């Protein structure tokens, strides 16, 4: 496993210096995010955030029922066409930004394991997506374990991504190491 992390870290660090790679993943992230925003517009940003953050099964069930009542559940389900790929775009982009910051700050390759954190966030997003789809397609599936696991994954995903972006900003703001 260690060798795989070292090779993956070296791969990310090399590609972080390539503007075309960064632009590709940034572009795919933006297109994916905008596509989801357009599809989810009838659902409403507030409703989507409530669905992702509530840890109350009763609240989740009521929010899903509201999607059916308002006739927008198809929009919510349709956004998964984009959302199942979305973690690939943002996890790779964040990992590349973090790798670039680590390069700039002179962080040793022994710390490259941190470059896996954005992908862990992406896996948590996939877990959230799968459980939400499972519960929305059949509201009989709304169960405490599914709400807690799915939305716990969502909250953990956001915390990990926030930590990665904070680390990236901190490393970029640090003075560059002096070469001897």
Helices and strands as residue ranges (DSSP letters): H 2-16, H 19-40, H 45-53, H 57-70, H 73-78, H 80-105, G 109-116, H 117-137, G 139-141, H 144-173
